[in-house]
């Protein structure tokens, strides 16, 4: 192939620029007719983060390709009166911000990621998740509200939208329907799968329901998942800044599951809870116990770093008195 042909192929197959609209209502009408989702991007003209996102994120070939699935609207909150009014109607989100709407105008997802690769992957995944999973699941539920399968599908689909609240809600409904039908084993398997999925993406608070169901459905720990559930509950409490709750729960779990492979990780989370609750002495003691009892582990290596930092911090504080 000669150079002219190569150049022509590059032009033909390169992603074209996104067709941005400024009229949100007109975009909704177009979306309803074309059966597409609407992407609404709030982007200020001069904000540093907005300039970077516009010049790097929205021009990335993978992002441009992903956005072809949507009717795209770009609004400057500091632009016209109509643009500012729309921004206020949508809760005055801090730009740059992307909100996805269903063709009927109902809000579907909020995308806060600015990393180009992650943003492109999310935008590529949301539309298929909506049309291939969410809409069919809604139709199935309308036909049979007692079927747990479409709720499980919704739980998984909303994960792709990074919507932890709706994902957890539908996983819970699916599990409760299974239990109501006498399928406790199925509900336990579902909850374990949900816990693992949420753990992988660090949705600790959203995993509370799954952790509680595992404890209720498997009190004898036949599934061997209760230590993981207890640890994730501890991390959820830490994420929420509920240090006392985290400390009490983790101390109990460490004692109950002594010798389990998760023990050093539980202890590291406990030490971190002590540290953030300003109980420096207990934090140092716990970090150093990990170093002594679980040498050559990742938790021990991290504990050594944290212990040294806390000792230096405590020494500087004492010298300053």
C-alpha positions as CSV (number, residue, x, y, z in Angstrom):
1,X,0.0,0.0,0.0
2,X,1.5,3.4,-1.0
3,X,1.7,6.4,1.3
4,X,-1.3,8.1,-0.3
5,X,-3.5,5.0,0.3
6,X,-2.2,4.8,3.9
7,X,-3.1,8.4,4.5
8,X,-6.5,8.0,3.0
9,X,-7.2,4.9,5.2
10,X,-6.1,6.8,8.3
11,X,-8.6,9.6,7.5
12,X,-11.4,7.2,6.7
13,X,-11.1,5.0,9.7
14,X,-10.0,7.6,12.3
15,X,-12.7,8.6,14.8
16,X,-14.4,11.8,13.7
17,X,-14.9,14.6,16.2
18,X,-17.9,14.4,18.5
19,X,-21.0,16.3,17.4
20,X,-21.7,18.4,20.4
21,X,-25.1,20.1,20.9
22,X,-26.1,22.9,23.2
23,X,-29.9,22.5,23.3
24,X,-30.6,19.8,25.9
25,X,-34.4,19.6,25.2
26,X,-33.8,19.2,21.5
27,X,-31.2,16.5,22.3
28,X,-33.8,14.6,24.4
29,X,-36.2,14.7,21.4
30,X,-33.5,13.4,19.1
31,X,-32.6,10.7,21.6
32,X,-36.2,9.5,21.9
33,X,-36.5,9.3,18.1
34,X,-33.1,7.6,17.6
35,X,-33.3,5.4,20.8
36,X,-30.0,6.7,22.2
37,X,-28.9,7.8,25.6
38,X,-28.0,11.5,26.1
39,X,-24.6,12.5,27.4
40,X,-24.7,15.9,29.1
41,X,-21.2,17.3,29.9
42,X,-20.8,20.4,32.0
43,X,-17.5,22.0,31.0
44,X,-16.5,25.5,32.1
45,X,-14.4,27.5,29.6
46,X,-11.4,28.4,31.7
47,X,-11.3,26.0,34.7
48,X,-7.9,24.2,34.6
49,X,-9.5,20.7,35.0
50,X,-12.1,21.5,32.3
51,X,-9.4,22.7,29.8
52,X,-7.4,19.5,30.4
53,X,-10.5,17.3,30.1
54,X,-11.6,19.0,26.9
55,X,-8.2,18.9,25.3
56,X,-7.1,15.5,26.4
57,X,-10.1,13.4,27.5
58,X,-12.8,14.4,25.0
59,X,-10.5,14.3,22.0
60,X,-9.1,10.8,22.8
61,X,-9.9,8.5,19.9
62,X,-11.4,5.8,22.2
63,X,-13.6,8.4,24.0
64,X,-14.7,9.9,20.6
65,X,-15.6,6.4,19.5
66,X,-17.5,5.6,22.7
67,X,-19.5,8.9,22.5
68,X,-20.9,8.0,19.1
69,X,-23.4,5.8,21.0
70,X,-24.9,8.9,22.5
71,X,-26.6,12.2,21.7
72,X,-24.0,14.5,23.1
73,X,-24.6,17.9,24.8
74,X,-21.9,20.2,26.1
75,X,-22.9,23.0,28.5
76,X,-20.9,25.8,30.0
77,X,-22.3,26.7,33.4
78,X,-20.9,30.2,32.9
79,X,-22.3,30.5,29.4
80,X,-25.7,31.7,28.4
81,X,-28.6,32.2,30.9
82,X,-30.2,29.0,29.5
83,X,-27.0,27.0,30.1
84,X,-26.6,28.3,33.6
85,X,-30.3,27.6,34.3
86,X,-29.9,24.0,33.1
87,X,-26.8,23.6,35.3
88,X,-28.7,24.8,38.3
89,X,-31.6,22.4,37.5
90,X,-29.2,19.5,37.5
91,X,-27.9,20.3,41.0
92,X,-25.0,22.7,40.0
93,X,-22.4,19.9,39.7
94,X,-18.8,20.8,39.8
95,X,-17.4,20.8,36.2
96,X,-16.1,18.9,34.5
97,X,-19.0,16.5,35.1
98,X,-20.9,14.0,32.9
99,X,-24.5,13.0,33.4
100,X,-26.2,10.2,31.3
101,X,-29.9,10.4,30.7
102,X,-32.3,7.8,29.3
103,X,-34.1,8.7,26.1
104,X,-37.2,9.8,28.2
105,X,-35.0,12.2,30.1
106,X,-34.7,10.2,33.3
107,X,-31.2,10.4,34.8
108,X,-29.3,7.1,34.5
109,X,-25.7,7.6,35.6
110,X,-23.2,10.2,36.8
111,X,-19.6,9.8,35.5
112,X,-17.1,11.6,37.7
113,X,-14.0,9.9,36.4
114,X,-11.6,12.2,34.5
115,X,-8.9,9.7,33.8
116,X,-9.1,9.3,30.0
117,X,-8.7,5.5,29.8
118,X,-11.3,4.9,32.6
119,X,-13.7,7.5,31.2
120,X,-13.5,6.0,27.8
121,X,-14.1,2.5,29.1
122,X,-17.1,3.7,31.2
123,X,-18.7,5.5,28.3
124,X,-18.2,2.5,26.1
125,X,-19.9,0.2,28.7
126,X,-22.9,2.3,29.8
127,X,-24.9,2.2,26.6
128,X,-24.7,-1.6,26.1
129,X,-25.4,-2.2,29.8
130,X,-28.6,-0.1,29.4
131,X,-29.9,-1.5,26.2
132,X,-28.8,-5.2,26.6
133,X,-29.3,-5.6,30.4
134,X,-31.3,-2.9,32.1
135,X,-34.2,-2.5,29.6
136,X,-34.7,-6.3,29.2
137,X,-34.5,-6.8,33.0
138,X,-37.1,-4.1,33.5
139,X,-39.4,-5.8,31.0
140,X,-39.0,-9.1,32.7
141,X,-39.8,-7.6,36.1
142,X,-42.9,-6.1,34.7
143,X,-44.0,-9.5,33.6
144,X,-43.0,-11.4,36.8
145,X,-42.1,-9.3,39.8
146,X,-41.2,-12.5,41.8
147,X,-38.3,-13.6,39.4
148,X,-35.0,-12.9,41.1
149,X,-32.9,-13.3,37.9
150,X,-33.7,-9.8,36.3
151,X,-32.9,-8.2,39.6
152,X,-29.5,-9.9,39.6
153,X,-29.0,-8.7,36.1
154,X,-29.8,-5.1,37.2
155,X,-27.3,-5.5,40.1
156,X,-24.6,-6.4,37.7
157,X,-25.6,-3.8,35.1
158,X,-25.6,-0.9,37.6
159,X,-22.1,-2.0,38.6
160,X,-21.0,-1.1,35.1
161,X,-22.6,2.3,35.6
162,X,-20.7,2.6,38.9
163,X,-24.0,3.1,40.6
164,X,-23.4,1.3,43.9
165,X,-26.8,2.3,45.5
166,X,-29.0,0.8,42.7
167,X,-26.7,-2.2,42.3
168,X,-26.9,-3.1,46.0
169,X,-30.7,-2.5,46.0
170,X,-31.3,-5.0,43.2
171,X,-28.9,-7.6,44.5
172,X,-30.8,-7.4,47.8
173,X,-34.1,-7.8,46.1
174,X,-32.8,-10.8,44.2
175,X,-31.5,-12.5,47.3
176,X,-34.8,-11.8,49.3
177,X,-36.8,-13.3,46.4
178,X,-34.7,-16.4,46.5
179,X,-35.1,-16.7,50.2
180,X,-38.8,-16.3,49.8
181,X,-38.9,-19.1,47.3
182,X,-36.9,-21.3,49.7
183,X,-33.7,-21.1,47.8
184,X,-31.4,-20.1,50.7
185,X,-28.4,-21.8,49.0
186,X,-28.9,-19.7,45.9
187,X,-29.2,-16.5,47.9
188,X,-26.0,-17.4,49.7
189,X,-24.2,-18.0,46.5
190,X,-25.5,-14.7,45.1
191,X,-24.4,-12.8,48.2
192,X,-20.9,-14.4,48.1
193,X,-20.6,-13.4,44.4
194,X,-21.8,-9.9,45.2
195,X,-19.3,-9.6,48.0
196,X,-16.4,-10.6,45.8
197,X,-17.4,-8.2,43.0
198,X,-17.8,-5.3,45.5
199,X,-14.5,-6.2,47.2
200,X,-12.7,-6.1,43.8
201,X,-13.9,-2.5,43.2
202,X,-13.6,-1.4,46.9
203,X,-17.3,-0.9,47.4
204,X,-17.1,-1.8,51.1
205,X,-20.0,0.3,52.3
206,X,-22.3,-1.0,49.6
207,X,-21.3,-4.6,50.5
208,X,-22.8,-4.3,54.0
209,X,-26.1,-6.0,52.9
210,X,-24.2,-8.9,51.3
211,X,-22.0,-9.3,54.4
212,X,-25.1,-9.4,56.7
213,X,-26.9,-11.9,54.5
214,X,-23.9,-14.2,54.5
215,X,-23.8,-14.1,58.3
216,X,-27.5,-14.9,58.5
217,X,-27.6,-17.6,55.8
218,X,-24.3,-19.3,56.9
219,X,-23.9,-18.9,60.7
220,X,-21.7,-22.1,60.8
221,X,-19.3,-20.6,58.1
222,X,-19.6,-23.7,55.9
223,X,-18.9,-21.4,52.9
224,X,-15.7,-20.1,54.6
225,X,-16.7,-16.6,53.8
226,X,-17.5,-15.1,57.2
227,X,-14.0,-13.9,57.8
228,X,-14.1,-12.0,54.5
229,X,-17.5,-10.6,55.4
230,X,-16.3,-9.4,58.8
231,X,-13.2,-7.8,57.3
232,X,-15.2,-5.9,54.7
233,X,-17.6,-4.7,57.3
234,X,-14.6,-3.3,59.2
235,X,-13.4,-1.6,56.1
236,X,-16.9,-0.2,55.5
237,X,-16.9,1.4,58.9
238,X,-13.4,2.8,58.3
239,X,-14.6,4.3,55.0
240,X,-17.5,5.9,56.8
241,X,-15.2,7.3,59.5
242,X,-16.9,5.2,62.2
243,X,-13.7,4.3,64.0
244,X,-15.2,3.0,67.2
245,X,-17.5,0.6,65.3
246,X,-14.6,-0.5,63.1
247,X,-12.3,-1.2,66.1
248,X,-15.0,-3.1,68.0
249,X,-16.0,-5.2,65.0
250,X,-12.4,-6.0,63.9
251,X,-11.2,-6.9,67.4
252,X,-14.1,-9.4,67.7
253,X,-13.5,-10.8,64.2
254,X,-9.7,-11.2,64.8
255,X,-10.4,-13.1,68.0
256,X,-13.1,-15.2,66.4
257,X,-11.1,-16.1,63.3
258,X,-7.6,-16.3,64.8
259,X,-5.2,-18.2,62.5
260,X,-7.2,-17.4,59.4
261,X,-5.2,-16.2,56.4
262,X,-7.0,-12.8,56.6
263,X,-5.9,-12.2,60.1
264,X,-2.9,-9.9,59.3
265,X,-5.0,-7.9,56.9
266,X,-7.8,-7.5,59.5
267,X,-5.1,-6.4,62.0
268,X,-3.7,-3.9,59.6
269,X,-7.2,-2.4,59.1
270,X,-7.6,-2.4,62.9
271,X,-4.3,-0.6,63.3
272,X,-5.4,1.9,60.7
273,X,-8.6,2.5,62.6
274,X,-6.7,3.2,65.8
275,X,-4.4,5.5,63.9
276,X,-7.2,7.6,62.4
277,X,-9.0,7.7,65.7
278,X,-5.9,9.3,67.1
279,X,-5.1,6.3,69.4
280,X,-1.4,6.3,68.3
281,X,-0.1,3.9,71.0
282,X,-2.7,1.2,70.1
283,X,-1.9,1.7,66.4
284,X,1.8,1.3,66.9
285,X,1.3,-1.8,69.1
286,X,-0.9,-3.4,66.5
287,X,1.4,-2.6,63.6
288,X,4.4,-4.1,65.5
289,X,2.4,-7.2,66.5
290,X,1.8,-7.8,62.8
291,X,5.5,-7.4,62.1
292,X,6.3,-9.9,64.8
293,X,3.6,-12.5,64.2
294,X,3.4,-12.3,60.4
295,X,6.9,-11.6,59.0
296,X,7.6,-11.5,55.3
297,X,4.0,-10.6,54.5
298,X,2.7,-7.5,52.7
299,X,0.9,-6.5,55.8
300,X,4.1,-6.7,57.8
301,X,6.0,-4.6,55.3
302,X,3.3,-1.9,55.3
303,X,3.1,-2.1,59.1
304,X,6.8,-1.4,59.4
305,X,6.4,1.8,57.3
306,X,3.4,3.0,59.3
307,X,4.9,2.1,62.7
308,X,8.1,4.1,61.9
309,X,6.0,7.1,60.7
310,X,3.9,7.1,63.8
311,X,6.9,6.8,66.1
312,X,8.5,9.8,64.4
313,X,5.3,11.7,64.7
314,X,4.9,10.9,68.4
315,X,8.6,11.8,69.1
316,X,8.2,15.2,67.3
317,X,5.0,15.8,69.3
318,X,6.7,15.0,72.6
319,X,9.7,17.2,71.7
320,X,7.4,20.1,70.9
321,X,5.9,20.1,74.4
